[in-house]
Amino acid sequence: MNSQIVGLRTASIIFGLMCLGQLCRLLTRAEVVVQGHPVPLWASGLGVVIAGSLSIWLWKLSKTPTAIKP
């Protein structure tokens, strides 16, 4: 495995964990307050979609033959 594949998979796993964290917030309806202002739940929904999409995209990209070329 070359370093490019390792980097893509590592980033994919990190985005996947971020997606799971946002999904947990949505399911538990946990309140998040930043400098005294509550963060709405729709922001976590957007985070799930974006982080999940990036995670899947990077994982698929790491499996393509073009990712192996130096």
Steps between C-alpha positions, in 0.01 A plus 500: 500500500640840414472812711228653280265208565576509872430875507168465317385218726608685815307810392202281411498344847527841667206636299306181579556552874390863468186380321425254780552772762255732326252215457520424873425865575196485272367182660553613859401861428795619709517874550818673384568858605777709343573830676152506648317426175334160445599316182188375314456130424482564125870583512570145613280367221708697253815366669379141460437550128830680429727284718332179386531596135867590538569177685342283230660701219851477646465128573389432142780720368756299698385184320531633144807403295582868437565552871788252483701689235780718643 
